[in-house]
Amino acid sequence: MYEMFRKNWNRTSYFGLTLVIITVSLLLAVVYKSDERVVKKSESFKTSSEIPDIKTFKQFLFNQIKSPFSNINYEIKKGDTIQKILKKY
């Protein structure tokens, strides 16, 4: 077996080298194509979010939302519990 492999070394080495080149080329092509898709998707999203009509509509919607919550600044003192703070406010 070893002698047969040794006799066909040139043929085997060319086959291996060709296989490696084809594999690397395919991997590079796949990576390049998938990267191109990601860039195109991010560019299309960026341009759609920068349209003035959409910005105006978003601002209108956000202004219509009334929050039922209010922010209260309270400094916690020694002996305070959550229940006492809630009863106070």
Secondary structure, 3 states (H helix, E strand, C coil): CHHHHHHCHHHHHHHHHHHHHHHHHHHHHHHHHHHHHHHHHHHHHHHHHCCHHHHHHHHHHHHHCCCCCCCCCCCCCCCCCHHHHHHHC
